[in-house]
């Protein structure tokens, strides 16, 4: 019979002897990776964009695969504030209070044209974009944005979280070049316009 020992086998990892396999990384990078895949969202849906936003949680688009499917209806348990739709002057203080109740780190996504810049409600009753009230990390333009654009915005936010970038807002780019832009480009250059595929 062999000799019984309590000593673990020594493994040679990264040029040294360690009792168990080990991986090295920065703790901040590990934490950013974990945050990126476990986003608890707080939906602040006020208008028609809400239908498109909630469609993303369905089986066709399956936002659960990004780890962002679980809504929290308490700001204290949320990481991402999704502002979906028009924000009136009377809703502004409530939105600010919700943002202030969220714990750090926290992010804000402006969903749709109204949340991004006020949309076609250019009057005294609405706020021309949520960035007038709370700092915004991602803008998803559209009236309403398609669910694919929401996923693009979510992936942009996840990339910001992984890189640790705060304070620099990003905008989801359009997936197609509009026909009018193609015509203008053709006039300017005299060449064939872009095909209108993914940019």
MINUTI-945147 format. One line per 8 residues: for each residue x, y, z of C-alpha. Coordinates in Angstrom, 2 decimals, always signed. Example, Ala and Ser with C-alpha at 12.3 -4.5 7.8 and 13.67 -1.06 7.14 Angstrom:
% MINUTI-945147
+12.30:-4.50:+7.80; +13.67:-1.06:+7.14
***
This chain:
% MINUTI-945147
+0.00:+0.00:+0.00; +1.15:+3.48:-0.78; +1.97:+6.09:+1.78; -0.99:+8.28:+2.82; -0.23:+11.97:+3.01; -2.24:+15.10:+3.75; +0.01:+17.21:+1.56; -1.64:+18.40:-1.70
+0.22:+17.70:-4.92; +2.40:+20.57:-6.03; +1.56:+21.99:-9.45; +3.81:+24.12:-11.55; +1.78:+27.12:-12.63; +3.27:+30.31:-14.06; +6.77:+29.26:-13.13; +6.04:+28.60:-9.46
+4.80:+25.77:-7.26; +1.25:+26.20:-6.02; -0.88:+23.66:-4.15; -3.88:+24.20:-6.48; -4.39:+25.48:-10.03; -4.66:+29.26:-10.09; -5.60:+32.00:-12.49; -4.32:+35.52:-12.16
-6.37:+38.60:-12.93; -7.02:+42.02:-11.53; -9.86:+42.05:-9.03; -11.41:+45.09:-10.74; -11.50:+43.25:-14.06; -13.16:+40.24:-12.45; -15.70:+42.48:-10.73; -16.47:+44.32:-13.99
-16.98:+41.00:-15.76; -19.42:+39.88:-13.05; -21.33:+43.17:-13.15; -21.54:+43.06:-16.90; -23.46:+39.77:-16.82; -25.75:+40.47:-13.86; -27.54:+43.73:-14.56; -30.66:+44.33:-12.50
-32.86:+46.76:-14.37; -35.34:+49.34:-13.15; -37.77:+50.16:-15.98; -39.16:+53.71:-15.87; -41.64:+53.31:-18.74; -43.96:+56.25:-19.37; -45.10:+56.03:-22.98; -45.55:+53.95:-26.12
-41.89:+52.83:-26.27; -42.72:+50.60:-23.31; -44.27:+47.98:-25.63; -41.05:+47.58:-27.61; -38.98:+47.56:-24.43; -41.02:+44.76:-22.88; -40.92:+42.77:-26.15; -37.18:+42.34:-25.61
-37.87:+40.20:-22.53; -39.91:+37.73:-24.59; -38.57:+34.46:-26.03; -37.90:+35.87:-29.50; -35.22:+38.33:-28.36; -34.37:+36.68:-25.04; -32.55:+39.37:-23.09; -32.00:+36.71:-20.41
-28.97:+35.42:-22.34; -27.23:+38.69:-21.41; -28.04:+38.32:-17.72; -30.29:+41.39:-17.78; -33.76:+39.92:-17.66; -34.68:+40.43:-14.01; -36.46:+43.73:-13.38; -36.27:+45.15:-9.90
-39.00:+47.47:-8.77; -36.92:+48.98:-6.02; -34.20:+51.44:-7.07; -31.99:+50.22:-4.22; -31.75:+46.79:-5.85; -31.13:+48.07:-9.38; -28.03:+48.69:-11.46; -29.54:+50.08:-14.67
-32.25:+52.70:-14.94; -34.08:+52.29:-18.26; -35.89:+55.53:-19.05; -38.47:+54.53:-21.64; -40.59:+57.25:-23.22; -41.47:+60.88:-22.64; -40.57:+62.56:-19.37; -42.89:+65.38:-18.37
-41.85:+68.29:-16.16; -43.87:+66.79:-13.31; -42.11:+63.41:-13.63; -38.63:+64.96:-13.58; -38.26:+65.21:-9.77; -39.50:+61.62:-9.32; -36.97:+60.35:-11.88; -34.15:+62.22:-10.14
-35.20:+60.78:-6.76; -35.23:+57.25:-8.18; -31.74:+57.75:-9.63; -30.42:+59.07:-6.31; -31.80:+56.02:-4.47; -29.82:+53.62:-6.66; -26.51:+52.39:-5.25; -23.18:+52.84:-7.01
-22.19:+51.80:-9.59; -25.30:+52.69:-11.59; -26.06:+53.33:-15.22; -28.83:+55.03:-17.20; -30.16:+54.09:-20.63; -32.36:+56.53:-22.61; -34.75:+54.39:-24.65; -36.31:+56.07:-27.67
-36.22:+59.52:-29.17; -38.38:+61.12:-26.47; -36.11:+59.92:-23.67; -33.00:+60.82:-25.67; -33.89:+64.35:-26.81; -37.59:+65.04:-26.18; -38.74:+63.77:-29.57; -41.54:+65.63:-31.26
-42.85:+66.86:-27.88; -41.00:+70.16:-28.15; -43.12:+72.12:-25.68; -43.19:+73.47:-22.14; -44.59:+70.30:-20.56; -41.80:+67.88:-21.46; -38.12:+67.59:-20.65; -35.93:+67.52:-23.79
-33.96:+64.41:-22.85; -33.26:+62.61:-19.57; -29.69:+63.88:-19.54; -31.14:+67.19:-18.35; -32.02:+65.39:-15.08; -29.69:+62.40:-14.66; -26.36:+61.46:-16.28; -27.03:+59.14:-19.21
-24.70:+56.37:-20.39; -26.41:+54.97:-23.50; -28.84:+56.55:-25.96; -31.05:+54.27:-28.08; -32.70:+56.47:-30.73; -35.87:+55.52:-32.59; -39.61:+56.05:-32.39; -39.80:+53.40:-31.11
-36.43:+51.65:-31.33; -36.56:+48.10:-32.60; -35.77:+45.34:-30.11; -32.50:+44.68:-31.96; -31.45:+48.26:-31.20; -32.21:+47.63:-27.53; -29.88:+44.63:-27.59; -27.24:+46.77:-29.31
-27.63:+49.37:-26.55; -27.36:+46.71:-23.87; -24.17:+45.36:-25.43; -22.70:+48.89:-25.60; -23.48:+49.31:-21.90; -21.89:+45.94:-21.10; -18.78:+47.00:-23.00; -18.62:+50.25:-21.00
-18.95:+48.31:-17.75; -16.20:+45.86:-18.75; -13.83:+48.72:-19.64; -14.76:+50.74:-16.55; -15.72:+53.78:-18.63; -17.97:+56.26:-16.81; -19.17:+59.64:-17.95; -18.83:+59.22:-21.72
-22.27:+58.56:-23.24; -22.58:+56.36:-26.31; -25.32:+56.18:-28.94; -26.55:+53.08:-30.73; -25.68:+53.59:-34.41; -28.34:+52.96:-37.06; -28.28:+49.52:-38.67; -29.09:+50.82:-42.15
-28.20:+53.92:-44.12; -31.50:+55.72:-44.87; -32.42:+56.08:-48.57; -32.27:+59.89:-48.43; -28.72:+59.75:-47.04; -27.76:+57.37:-49.85; -29.08:+59.84:-52.45; -27.21:+62.77:-50.86
-23.97:+60.76:-50.74; -24.36:+59.86:-54.41; -24.87:+63.52:-55.38; -21.86:+64.65:-53.35; -19.38:+62.08:-54.57; -20.80:+61.20:-57.96; -20.23:+57.53:-57.06; -22.61:+54.77:-56.16
-24.08:+55.19:-52.70; -23.60:+52.65:-49.93; -25.74:+49.55:-50.21; -27.71:+50.26:-47.00; -26.45:+47.21:-45.11; -24.98:+47.13:-41.65; -22.67:+50.01:-40.86
***
